Amino acid sequence: IDEAIEAASIGVKDKENEVRNAAWKLFEEIVKHGKGIDEAIEAASIGIKDANYGVRAATQFLIELIEENK
């Protein structure tokens, strides 16, 4: 179980990094194509919020897994 928990934790951290990178790329693309900074921030924020729900769900699953296997 320890190995499974460690692997799941690494997966959540990897996903968080992926979300940050994707948001930054989106921000850069919007600015590059002449959109305003406000539009870029709003689009990136929506993407981050959506991805955070996925990260939270994965984290909650990990917590439940730990609790069940104590």
Secondary structure, 3 states (H helix, E strand, C coil): CHHHHHHHHHHHHHHHHHHHHHHHHHHHHHHHCCCCHHHHHHHHHHHHHHHHHHHHHHHHHHHHHHHHCC
